[in-house]
């Protein structure tokens, strides 16, 4: 008797990426895409309605954070297998994704067979990360000093990214459902941690990080 296919929900705000993932997984005999979403709200609605076995989510959902979706999905569905997928720097985001509740993290530019293997690994209850991330995670905190961006909390990193995208404090507050005063506090702490003195310097550095932090723009 043929085993039932494991059902996957895809979350990405780029239709072309969704199409590519759908096509790739459609070729597998043990996995099927049961739904797609492009935002946090849409993803949560699909999760509750479809009850998939696994979730493949892009860390960057436009101005929204895939890390926040992972946390919310994990709270609602503790047994869900979650794979974080991203073009963003794995050294910065992989550990954060795992802390948020993901079972694995893989870069979008990896070979397709590695992506399928990563999905199968998390569906089997195992953790999947690259060798580079695995080595980093295996080190003790004493031998792993914290530098630069690594010093930011998840929320501070989210604010920093939005600043780099040109989003103003009022809009950041509305989007993250926090007060503008809290946003300003985050900005102050970010500047302190990164050794930045002025708002203009913060904007310049954050903008450069957003541009250069994407793998497709490095090559």
ROTIPA-45947 format. One record per residue: residue in three letters; chain; x, y negated, z of N, C-alpha, C in turn. Coordinates in pm, whole numbers. Example, Ala and Ser with C-alpha at 12.3 -4.5 7.8 and 13.67 -1.06 7.14 Angstrom:
BEGIN
{pt "ALA","A",{1319,569,780},{1230,450,780},{1320,330,780}}
{pt "SER","A",{1285,225,708},{1367,106,714},{1290,-3,787}}
END
This chain:
BEGIN
{pt "UNK","A",{85,120,0},{0,0,0},{89,-125,0}}
{pt "UNK","A",{60,-222,-87},{140,-342,-99},{118,-434,21}}
{pt "UNK","A",{228,-485,75},{219,-574,190},{163,-710,148}}
{pt "UNK","A",{87,-770,239},{29,-901,210},{141,-1005,200}}
{pt "UNK","A",{127,-1100,109},{226,-1204,93},{219,-1302,209}}
{pt "UNK","A",{334,-1353,249},{339,-1454,355},{300,-1588,295}}
{pt "UNK","A",{215,-1662,365},{156,-1785,313},{234,-1908,360}}
{pt "UNK","A",{271,-1993,265},{355,-2110,293},{282,-2239,257}}
{pt "UNK","A",{291,-2339,347},{241,-2473,319},{361,-2562,288}}
{pt "UNK","A",{357,-2632,175},{466,-2720,133},{430,-2865,165}}
{pt "UNK","A",{525,-2939,221},{502,-3080,252},{617,-3164,197}}
{pt "UNK","A",{586,-3246,98},{684,-3335,36},{606,-3447,-31}}
{pt "UNK","A",{661,-3568,-28},{588,-3680,-88},{625,-3701,-235}}
{pt "UNK","A",{703,-3610,-292},{739,-3619,-434},{670,-3507,-512}}
{pt "UNK","A",{573,-3539,-597},{500,-3438,-674},{591,-3346,-754}}
{pt "UNK","A",{700,-3399,-809},{790,-3315,-889},{857,-3209,-802}}
{pt "UNK","A",{894,-3246,-680},{954,-3150,-589},{854,-3041,-553}}
{pt "UNK","A",{730,-3082,-526},{626,-2985,-494},{604,-2888,-610}}
{pt "UNK","A",{604,-2943,-729},{585,-2859,-848},{699,-2757,-861}}
{pt "UNK","A",{823,-2804,-838},{936,-2714,-847},{933,-2605,-741}}
{pt "UNK","A",{899,-2641,-619},{890,-2542,-512},{778,-2442,-538}}
{pt "UNK","A",{666,-2493,-586},{553,-2406,-617},{591,-2304,-725}}
{pt "UNK","A",{662,-2351,-827},{703,-2262,-934},{802,-2158,-886}}
{pt "UNK","A",{898,-2201,-804},{998,-2109,-750},{935,-2000,-663}}
{pt "UNK","A",{851,-2041,-571},{790,-1945,-479},{686,-1859,-549}}
{pt "UNK","A",{628,-1911,-657},{531,-1833,-733},{594,-1713,-801}}
{pt "UNK","A",{727,-1711,-812},{797,-1599,-875},{830,-1489,-775}}
{pt "UNK","A",{806,-1513,-647},{840,-1415,-544},{725,-1318,-520}}
{pt "UNK","A",{759,-1195,-485},{653,-1096,-465},{610,-1084,-319}}
{pt "UNK","A",{674,-1163,-230},{641,-1154,-88},{598,-1287,-28}}
{pt "UNK","A",{595,-1394,-110},{562,-1528,-62},{461,-1592,-157}}
{pt "UNK","A",{366,-1666,-100},{271,-1739,-183},{247,-1878,-123}}
{pt "UNK","A",{237,-1978,-207},{206,-2114,-161},{55,-2125,-143}}
{pt "UNK","A",{11,-2152,-21},{-132,-2159,7},{-183,-2303,7}}
{pt "UNK","A",{-91,-2401,7},{-135,-2539,9},{-19,-2635,2}}
{pt "UNK","A",{-51,-2762,-24},{51,-2866,-35},{0,-2993,32}}
{pt "UNK","A",{94,-3076,77},{58,-3203,139},{171,-3302,116}}
{pt "UNK","A",{137,-3432,121},{236,-3535,96},{253,-3632,211}}
{pt "UNK","A",{179,-3610,322},{188,-3700,437},{165,-3620,565}}
{pt "UNK","A",{194,-3683,678},{176,-3615,807},{30,-3579,830}}
{pt "UNK","A",{-60,-3674,811},{-200,-3649,835},{-254,-3538,746}}
{pt "UNK","A",{-219,-3545,619},{-264,-3443,525},{-208,-3306,562}}
{pt "UNK","A",{-82,-3304,605},{-20,-3177,643},{-88,-3116,765}}
{pt "UNK","A",{-119,-3198,864},{-185,-3146,985},{-324,-3092,953}}
{pt "UNK","A",{-395,-3160,864},{-527,-3112,824},{-517,-2979,751}}
{pt "UNK","A",{-418,-2967,662},{-396,-2841,588},{-355,-2729,684}}
{pt "UNK","A",{-269,-2763,781},{-226,-2662,878},{-345,-2605,955}}
{pt "UNK","A",{-430,-2692,1005},{-545,-2649,1083},{-644,-2569,1000}}
{pt "UNK","A",{-659,-2608,874},{-758,-2542,787},{-706,-2411,729}}
{pt "UNK","A",{-579,-2408,690},{-525,-2293,618},{-454,-2191,707}}
{pt "UNK","A",{-403,-2233,821},{-330,-2145,912},{-222,-2064,840}}
{pt "UNK","A",{-126,-2130,778},{-21,-2059,704},{76,-1989,798}}
{pt "UNK","A",{158,-1901,740},{262,-1834,818},{384,-1924,835}}
{pt "UNK","A",{407,-2009,734},{525,-2093,737},{502,-2231,681}}
{pt "UNK","A",{587,-2324,722},{580,-2463,677},{717,-2503,625}}
{pt "UNK","A",{721,-2554,501},{845,-2609,445},{822,-2758,432}}
{pt "UNK","A",{899,-2837,506},{871,-2981,515},{996,-3064,487}}
{pt "UNK","A",{978,-3167,404},{1085,-3262,377},{1100,-3354,499}}
{pt "UNK","A",{1224,-3376,542},{1250,-3464,656},{1204,-3606,627}}
{pt "UNK","A",{1216,-3649,501},{1181,-3786,462},{1051,-3786,383}}
{pt "UNK","A",{945,-3833,447},{814,-3840,382},{779,-3986,358}}
{pt "UNK","A",{847,-4048,261},{826,-4190,238},{870,-4267,361}}
{pt "UNK","A",{779,-4343,419},{810,-4418,541},{781,-4336,666}}
{pt "UNK","A",{727,-4217,650},{697,-4131,764},{815,-4038,792}}
{pt "UNK","A",{817,-3979,911},{925,-3891,950},{881,-3746,954}}
{pt "UNK","A",{953,-3662,880},{924,-3520,884},{953,-3461,1021}}
{pt "UNK","A",{1044,-3523,1097},{1074,-3476,1232},{950,-3487,1321}}
{pt "UNK","A",{877,-3595,1304},{755,-3615,1382},{651,-3509,1344}}
{pt "UNK","A",{640,-3479,1215},{548,-3375,1170},{586,-3241,1230}}
{pt "UNK","A",{716,-3210,1230},{761,-3082,1286},{721,-3070,1432}}
{pt "UNK","A",{741,-3176,1510},{703,-3174,1652},{553,-3151,1668}}
{pt "UNK","A",{474,-3222,1590},{329,-3211,1601},{281,-3073,1555}}
{pt "UNK","A",{341,-3022,1448},{302,-2890,1397},{337,-2782,1499}}
{pt "UNK","A",{452,-2796,1563},{494,-2697,1663},{402,-2697,1783}}
{pt "UNK","A",{355,-2815,1824},{262,-2825,1937},{130,-2759,1904}}
{pt "UNK","A",{82,-2779,1782},{-48,-2723,1742},{-41,-2575,1712}}
{pt "UNK","A",{70,-2532,1652},{83,-2393,1608},{219,-2340,1651}}
{pt "UNK","A",{231,-2297,1776},{361,-2255,1831},{429,-2142,1754}}
{pt "UNK","A",{351,-2054,1692},{410,-1940,1623},{447,-1966,1478}}
{pt "UNK","A",{427,-2088,1432},{453,-2123,1292},{602,-2122,1261}}
{pt "UNK","A",{640,-2064,1147},{779,-2067,1102},{799,-2198,1025}}
{pt "UNK","A",{900,-2275,1063},{920,-2407,1003},{1061,-2420,945}}
{pt "UNK","A",{1068,-2455,817},{1195,-2482,752},{1200,-2628,710}}
{pt "UNK","A",{1299,-2702,759},{1317,-2841,720},{1402,-2846,592}}
{pt "UNK","A",{1358,-2927,499},{1423,-2939,368},{1457,-3086,346}}
{pt "UNK","A",{1578,-3117,299},{1612,-3258,288},{1726,-3286,191}}
{pt "UNK","A",{1727,-3410,141},{1841,-3463,67},{1931,-3544,160}}
{pt "UNK","A",{1884,-3565,283},{1958,-3646,379},{2070,-3565,443}}
{pt "UNK","A",{2169,-3633,495},{2290,-3573,550},{2258,-3467,656}}
{pt "UNK","A",{2298,-3342,630},{2266,-3234,723},{2338,-3250,856}}
{pt "UNK","A",{2455,-3314,855},{2529,-3332,979},{2449,-3419,1077}}
{pt "UNK","A",{2371,-3511,1022},{2291,-3599,1107},{2154,-3540,1137}}
{pt "UNK","A",{2095,-3473,1040},{1955,-3433,1055},{1929,-3288,1093}}
{pt "UNK","A",{2021,-3196,1066},{1994,-3055,1093},{1968,-3029,1241}}
{pt "UNK","A",{2056,-3078,1327},{2039,-3056,1470},{1912,-3122,1521}}
{pt "UNK","A",{1881,-3240,1468},{1758,-3310,1509},{1635,-3229,1468}}
{pt "UNK","A",{1640,-3170,1349},{1527,-3090,1302},{1506,-2969,1393}}
{pt "UNK","A",{1615,-2904,1432},{1604,-2788,1520},{1551,-2829,1657}}
{pt "UNK","A",{1598,-2944,1707},{1547,-2994,1835},{1399,-3026,1828}}
{pt "UNK","A",{1355,-3068,1712},{1213,-3104,1695},{1124,-2981,1685}}
{pt "UNK","A",{1185,-2863,1664},{1106,-2740,1659},{1120,-2660,1531}}
{pt "UNK","A",{1204,-2706,1438},{1223,-2630,1314},{1302,-2503,1342}}
{pt "UNK","A",{1277,-2401,1262},{1353,-2276,1273},{1476,-2277,1182}}
{pt "UNK","A",{1478,-2371,1088},{1590,-2377,997},{1598,-2509,925}}
{pt "UNK","A",{1712,-2533,860},{1735,-2656,785},{1817,-2621,662}}
{pt "UNK","A",{1777,-2673,546},{1851,-2648,423},{1847,-2773,336}}
{pt "UNK","A",{1957,-2798,267},{1965,-2913,177},{1895,-2881,45}}
{pt "UNK","A",{1834,-2981,-14},{1759,-2960,-139},{1848,-2918,-255}}
{pt "UNK","A",{1976,-2954,-251},{2061,-2923,-365},{2116,-2781,-360}}
{pt "UNK","A",{2084,-2704,-255},{2130,-2566,-249},{2067,-2484,-361}}
{pt "UNK","A",{2132,-2374,-397},{2080,-2287,-503},{1943,-2233,-465}}
{pt "UNK","A",{1860,-2208,-565},{1723,-2165,-539},{1717,-2035,-458}}
{pt "UNK","A",{1811,-1943,-485},{1806,-1816,-411},{1834,-1838,-263}}
{pt "UNK","A",{1914,-1942,-229},{1941,-1972,-90},{1818,-2030,-21}}
{pt "UNK","A",{1742,-2111,-95},{1618,-2165,-40},{1520,-2053,-10}}
{pt "UNK","A",{1503,-1962,-103},{1411,-1850,-81},{1458,-1765,36}}
{pt "UNK","A",{1590,-1743,45},{1645,-1666,157},{1619,-1737,289}}
{pt "UNK","A",{1633,-1871,289},{1609,-1948,411},{1464,-1934,457}}
{pt "UNK","A",{1372,-1939,361},{1230,-1922,395},{1205,-1784,453}}
{pt "UNK","A",{1263,-1683,393},{1245,-1546,444},{1305,-1530,583}}
{pt "UNK","A",{1419,-1596,606},{1484,-1587,737},{1395,-1645,846}}
{pt "UNK","A",{1340,-1764,823},{1258,-1825,928},{1126,-1750,945}}
{pt "UNK","A",{1073,-1694,837},{952,-1614,848},{976,-1489,931}}
{pt "UNK","A",{1101,-1441,929},{1137,-1322,1007},{1173,-1357,1151}}
{pt "UNK","A",{1161,-1485,1185},{1187,-1526,1322},{1331,-1560,1352}}
{pt "UNK","A",{1412,-1575,1247},{1553,-1608,1266},{1577,-1756,1235}}
{pt "UNK","A",{1692,-1805,1279},{1731,-1944,1254},{1819,-1948,1130}}
{pt "UNK","A",{1797,-2050,1045},{1878,-2064,925},{1938,-2204,918}}
{pt "UNK","A",{2071,-2211,914},{2143,-2336,891},{2267,-2304,808}}
{pt "UNK","A",{2329,-2405,752},{2450,-2384,674},{2565,-2346,766}}
{pt "UNK","A",{2673,-2294,709},{2790,-2256,787},{2848,-2377,859}}
{pt "UNK","A",{2846,-2493,792},{2900,-2615,852},{2821,-2653,977}}
{pt "UNK","A",{2688,-2650,967},{2604,-2685,1081},{2616,-2580,1190}}
{pt "UNK","A",{2622,-2453,1152},{2634,-2345,1250},{2761,-2361,1332}}
{pt "UNK","A",{2871,-2397,1266},{2997,-2418,1338},{2986,-2536,1434}}
{pt "UNK","A",{2921,-2640,1388},{2904,-2759,1472},{2819,-2728,1595}}
{pt "UNK","A",{2710,-2653,1575},{2621,-2621,1685},{2685,-2525,1785}}
{pt "UNK","A",{2781,-2448,1739},{2846,-2350,1826},{2946,-2414,1920}}
{pt "UNK","A",{2986,-2538,1890},{3083,-2608,1975},{3015,-2659,2101}}
{pt "UNK","A",{3088,-2666,2206},{3032,-2721,2330},{3027,-2872,2319}}
{pt "UNK","A",{2942,-2934,2398},{2929,-3079,2392},{3060,-3147,2430}}
{pt "UNK","A",{3140,-3081,2513},{3267,-3140,2555},{3365,-3153,2439}}
{pt "UNK","A",{3357,-3059,2346},{3449,-3061,2232},{3387,-3127,2111}}
{pt "UNK","A",{3267,-3183,2128},{3197,-3247,2016},{3163,-3391,2052}}
{pt "UNK","A",{3259,-3481,2043},{3232,-3621,2076},{3126,-3680,1984}}
{pt "UNK","A",{3055,-3778,2034},{2947,-3840,1958},{2993,-3973,1901}}
{pt "UNK","A",{2973,-3991,1771},{3015,-4112,1704},{2898,-4174,1628}}
{pt "UNK","A",{2906,-4306,1608},{2817,-4375,1517},{2671,-4336,1524}}
{pt "UNK","A",{2618,-4300,1406},{2476,-4268,1393},{2433,-4156,1487}}
{pt "UNK","A",{2523,-4063,1517},{2488,-3953,1607},{2443,-4001,1743}}
{pt "UNK","A",{2482,-4121,1781},{2448,-4173,1913},{2303,-4218,1922}}
{pt "UNK","A",{2239,-4238,1810},{2100,-4288,1810},{2004,-4176,1847}}
{pt "UNK","A",{1901,-4212,1922},{1794,-4116,1949},{1713,-4095,1820}}
{pt "UNK","A",{1626,-3996,1819},{1544,-3971,1701},{1460,-4094,1666}}
{pt "UNK","A",{1403,-4160,1767},{1320,-4277,1742},{1404,-4393,1690}}
{pt "UNK","A",{1523,-4411,1749},{1611,-4517,1702},{1656,-4492,1559}}
{pt "UNK","A",{1681,-4367,1526},{1720,-4334,1389},{1605,-4362,1293}}
{pt "UNK","A",{1483,-4334,1338},{1365,-4361,1256},{1351,-4511,1231}}
{pt "UNK","A",{1369,-4592,1335},{1363,-4737,1321},{1475,-4787,1231}}
{pt "UNK","A",{1595,-4734,1251},{1712,-4773,1171},{1687,-4745,1023}}
{pt "UNK","A",{1630,-4631,993},{1601,-4595,854},{1498,-4689,793}}
{pt "UNK","A",{1395,-4723,870},{1293,-4814,820},{1350,-4955,798}}
{pt "UNK","A",{1438,-4997,887},{1506,-5126,868},{1582,-5123,736}}
{pt "UNK","A",{1653,-5013,712},{1729,-4999,590},{1644,-4995,465}}
{pt "UNK","A",{1517,-4957,481},{1424,-4955,369},{1358,-5090,348}}
{pt "UNK","A",{1396,-5189,432},{1342,-5323,418},{1211,-5347,489}}
{pt "UNK","A",{1173,-5260,581},{1047,-5275,654},{1069,-5370,772}}
{pt "UNK","A",{983,-5469,786},{994,-5565,895},{949,-5509,1028}}
{pt "UNK","A",{984,-5577,1136},{952,-5528,1271},{803,-5508,1293}}
{pt "UNK","A",{720,-5602,1246},{576,-5590,1265},{522,-5466,1195}}
{pt "UNK","A",{569,-5440,1073},{523,-5323,999},{576,-5194,1061}}
{pt "UNK","A",{699,-5199,1113},{754,-5081,1181},{668,-5048,1303}}
{pt "UNK","A",{630,-5152,1378},{547,-5132,1497},{414,-5067,1460}}
{pt "UNK","A",{352,-5118,1354},{224,-5063,1311},{237,-4920,1262}}
{pt "UNK","A",{341,-4893,1189},{360,-4760,1133},{390,-4656,1240}}
{pt "UNK","A",{469,-4695,1341},{508,-4601,1446},{413,-4605,1565}}
{pt "UNK","A",{312,-4691,1559},{213,-4705,1666},{280,-4743,1798}}
{pt "UNK","A",{371,-4839,1792},{437,-4892,1910},{429,-5045,1903}}
{pt "UNK","A",{461,-5111,2013},{454,-5257,2013},{574,-5317,1941}}
{pt "UNK","A",{557,-5440,1894},{668,-5508,1828},{781,-5532,1928}}
{pt "UNK","A",{747,-5551,2055},{849,-5568,2158},{934,-5442,2169}}
{pt "UNK","A",{869,-5326,2159},{943,-5200,2165},{1035,-5185,2045}}
{pt "UNK","A",{988,-5229,1929},{1072,-5225,1809},{1196,-5311,1830}}
{pt "UNK","A",{1176,-5429,1887},{1289,-5518,1911},{1387,-5458,2011}}
{pt "UNK","A",{1333,-5385,2109},{1420,-5316,2205},{1503,-5209,2134}}
{pt "UNK","A",{1439,-5136,2044},{1511,-5035,1966},{1620,-5100,1881}}
{pt "UNK","A",{1587,-5213,1820},{1684,-5285,1737},{1805,-5326,1821}}
{pt "UNK","A",{1779,-5374,1941},{1886,-5417,2030},{1975,-5298,2069}}
{pt "UNK","A",{1914,-5186,2100},{1991,-5068,2140},{2071,-5012,2022}}
{pt "UNK","A",{2012,-5017,1903},{2082,-4971,1783},{2207,-5056,1759}}
{pt "UNK","A",{2190,-5187,1769},{2304,-5277,1749},{2413,-5250,1852}}
{pt "UNK","A",{2372,-5227,1976},{2469,-5202,2082},{2545,-5072,2056}}
{pt "UNK","A",{2473,-4966,2017},{2537,-4837,1996},{2627,-4835,1872}}
{pt "UNK","A",{2593,-4915,1772},{2670,-4916,1648},{2770,-5032,1642}}
{pt "UNK","A",{2776,-5111,1748},{2871,-5222,1750},{2836,-5332,1652}}
{pt "UNK","A",{2706,-5357,1633},{2659,-5459,1540},{2616,-5582,1619}}
{pt "UNK","A",{2654,-5699,1571},{2626,-5820,1648},{2502,-5896,1602}}
{pt "UNK","A",{2475,-5901,1472},{2366,-5984,1422},{2259,-5903,1350}}
{pt "UNK","A",{2139,-5963,1337},{2029,-5898,1266},{2064,-5880,1118}}
{pt "UNK","A",{2135,-5977,1062},{2173,-5968,921},{2269,-5852,899}}
{pt "UNK","A",{2363,-5835,990},{2459,-5725,978},{2387,-5591,994}}
{pt "UNK","A",{2289,-5587,1083},{2210,-5464,1102},{2139,-5427,973}}
{pt "UNK","A",{2076,-5525,909},{2004,-5500,785},{2098,-5450,675}}
{pt "UNK","A",{2213,-5514,664},{2309,-5476,560},{2359,-5333,583}}
{pt "UNK","A",{2395,-5302,707},{2448,-5170,737},{2342,-5062,722}}
{pt "UNK","A",{2221,-5091,769},{2112,-4994,758},{2076,-4969,612}}
{pt "UNK","A",{2073,-5075,532},{2041,-5062,389},{2146,-4977,318}}
{pt "UNK","A",{2273,-5000,351},{2381,-4922,290},{2370,-4776,331}}
{pt "UNK","A",{2335,-4752,457},{2323,-4614,506},{2209,-4541,435}}
{pt "UNK","A",{2096,-4609,415},{1984,-4547,346},{2023,-4510,203}}
{pt "UNK","A",{2094,-4601,135},{2137,-4573,-2},{2240,-4460,-7}}
{pt "UNK","A",{2340,-4469,76},{2452,-4374,69},{2424,-4243,139}}
{pt "UNK","A",{2322,-4243,225},{2292,-4121,301},{2220,-4017,219}}
{pt "UNK","A",{2174,-4054,99},{2104,-3959,15},{2202,-3891,-80}}
{pt "UNK","A",{2201,-3761,-76},{2298,-3683,-152},{2293,-3713,-299}}
{pt "UNK","A",{2173,-3733,-353},{2162,-3755,-497},{2225,-3886,-540}}
{pt "UNK","A",{2242,-3980,-446},{2300,-4108,-479},{2450,-4113,-451}}
{pt "UNK","A",{2502,-4004,-394},{2645,-3997,-369},{2717,-3945,-493}}
{pt "UNK","A",{2652,-3858,-568},{2718,-3793,-679},{2722,-3883,-801}}
END
